[in-house]
Amino acid sequence: MRLFLTCWLVYVLHFATNTVREIYPALSLGDHLSFDVAEYAGLHPDLFEMPDGRWFSNNNPGASIMGAIPYLLTRPIIDRVVDRARTARQESGAQPPEYDSPWPMAREFFRKSFAKGYDLKFGLAAGVMQAGLMAPLSALSAVVMFYLLLGVTGSARASVWLAVLYAFATPVFYRTAQLNQNLIVCHCALFAFALLWRPWDLKDVPRKPAYFIAGLLSGWAVVCDYSGLIVPVVLGFYGLVRRSSLPESAKDRFDSLRFASGVLMGGAVLLAYQWSSFGNPLWPAQHYMPAANFTERGYVGFDWPQLDLLFDTAFSIRFGLFTSAPILLAVFAFPYWRKGFSLVGRRELICILAFCVVFFIFCGANQYGRMQFNTGVRHIVPITPFVFLLAVGVLLRMPRPFAVLFGVVCTYWSWCLAMYRDVEVGQLGIADCVANVSLGGFELPWLRTLERMGSFFPEAFRTGGSAIAILAVSFAMIYCLWTVSEKKEHSDGMSL
């Protein structure tokens, strides 16, 4: 619980106000129980119109469906705030403030949103979707990683520190700042893999893997994004192999059927969405969207794998997996490979390697990956926990001082990326984030948005020391959470 609360608080602090495309269907679902986003037409380039006049987003609906839940729960409050703000603006004749952003499209988006009265709604909705969905999901993934590591290392202290490293030194930190389908695919894959592997079980009391829930999670990965197809395919094979190694007491002849039924339930949701929205259950949203960047390549942007895109997916200075999370470079420490990779079993190692290789091939074929130069690491994010599991085996066998120093530097690198976020402005991509934070001081993405709005918000939110003060108070709360809880546990143990 302490690990979960710590991660949740830090993630919420680093909320980014970006109104991403997944937010629009979530708002329509919460407001009208519909995927039609016609009221937001023209506000995002990924929204397109069908011949019948309805508008949709050119992505799968899984993340939007999940994002609609916290929005729906908080909608009464959001509606009241938005209505009062609209009334006050109409009475005073308020004009949109100058949004001091380096991006012309961002300035134009804010102007249009303000004119339509959506600016507060977008900001509050993005906030509740992040705090109520993305942050707790990512915090839960850190807890799951803790239990996986505890099962293979037997050390609670090492496992909790490594779980913190997973939470804050990998792209999980960066992507949790906003509603994102790629990270949800990542979580679905990790949770499903953990439920099939179950290394925390006692060896003399084996328990049956949760095949149905693992299947549900794998199927939902597809509902979130078509790259999620890799999840049920690879984990389905792993589940079969895993079942063959179980004792008879932990087996059931319907295990495979349970996994398949869970996957099919997710598939049914996606087919129903495509049928109701586009009139055909088999064609994806990309089939109907107008021509855009890279749609001329292959099938609407999905082509044969390209070597340059494969390299960029791994090492681009703006969106590469290993440049975004140097901690994962530990997998290339060749002298430690043989011993390091023994942290996981042979079956798990084959599953992890297969998952990573297939996902890299998929990303090398997806030409839209070339557009990540302005969004940062995204498409390859689902392999993060699997690569991290291999990196952990290497880290545990490094000299401890070197491993600790490496972990601290990598966490700071990832933290700078989560704080500054802009990977396109400068010439050095992610390194620009590190340089700007190191030389310019700590900052929080949502606070920087308020600062860019000038006099529209109170002076208290536009001072350079606000981020430091907020971070200091938050870290003091985290310190108390751990120290007070440990003292209480110690005193309870003494009294017993």
DAMOMO-V722084 format. One record per helix or strand. SS is the DSSP state (alpha for helix, beta for strand). FROM is the first residue (numbers start at 1). TO is the last residue. Records with the same first field share a line. If there is no record, write none. Layout:
SS: FROM-TO, FROM-TO
This chain:
alpha: 2-13, 21-32, 38-40, 62-92, 104-116, 119-153, 156-168, 171-175, 181-197, 211-224, 226-244, 248-250, 255-278, 285-287, 307-315, 321-324, 326-332, 334-343, 346-365, 367-374, 381-395, 400-420, 430-440, 445-452, 454-456, 459-462, 466-495
beta: 47-49, 55-57, 299-299, 302-302, 366-366
